Amino acid sequence: MITPETLEPGKGYECTFTVKNIPLDTFGRPGGMMSLADIPVEKIGDYTSTGFIVARDLKTKLMEVEDSKVDGKPKTYVVKFADVENINEV
């Protein structure tokens, strides 16, 4: 099992991640300032998606992940190690 602590520099990884307490639109996608679409924010909640790991910081236990579900310009999120699962090498 691959964990954030065991990632090897120079290799590519994908994962499932959760961004906590962000504005979501009616479709459950990041909304408000997180979106260019003119769809109102429906609620504050958690957004779960899949993406590619861009960077990690072992000291702060944070990881930058690029969302693979986004069309157009990729969005990146900073999440805690605890909010990342199913890490696989690509």
N, C-alpha and C positions, 0 to 999 in steps of 0.2 A: 504494500500500500504506500502510495506517495503522499507525503505530508508537506506543508509549506516549508518546514525546516529541512527536508531532505531534497529539495529541488537542486538540480545541478546547473551551474551557470553555463550559458551557451546553448542549452537545449530548450525546445519549445514545449509549452504545456497548455492544456485547456482545462477548464474547471466549471463547476456550477457555483455561482456566488449569489449572495443576498445583500442588497443595500437596504438598510433599516431606516424607517421613518422619513420617507421622501414623499413629495406630492405625486399622486397618480391620477391619470385621466380616467374616463369611463371605461377604457379598454384595459386598465391595469398597467399601462405604460407610464414611465416617468413623464410628468407633465409640468405645467407652470414654467419656471425659468429653466427647467431641464429639457424643454421641448421647443421646437420651432413651429409646431402645429398649433392652430387656433382652436384648441379643444379645452374646455374648462376643467379645472382640477376638481375631481369628485371627492377625494379623500386623501388622508395621509396614511401610508402603509408601507409594507415591505415589498421590494421588487426583486424577484428571483429570475436569473437568466444564466446562459452559458457564455463563456468568453475565453480569451487568451490572456495568460498571465504576462504582464509587461515588465513588472518590477516587484521586488519584495524587500522589506527592511526587517532583518532579524531582531534589531534592537527595539523597535516600536511595535513589532508584530503586525505590520500593515502590509497590504499588497495592492498593487495597481492592476486592474483587470480591464481589458478592452471588450466591450459587449459585442457578441457576434450576431445578435438578433437585430441590430440597427441597420437600416438601409441608408446609404449615403455616407456622410462623414461619421467615422466611428466615435462612439462615446466611451470614455474611460471613467472608472469609478475606483475610489480607494476604499477598501474593505478590510476588516479585521481577519486575521488568520482563522478565527473561530467561525466566520461567516463564509468560508470557502470549503467545498467538498468535492468529491469525485474528480480528483486531479489525475489527468492522464497525459502521457507524453505524446506529442504529435510529430 
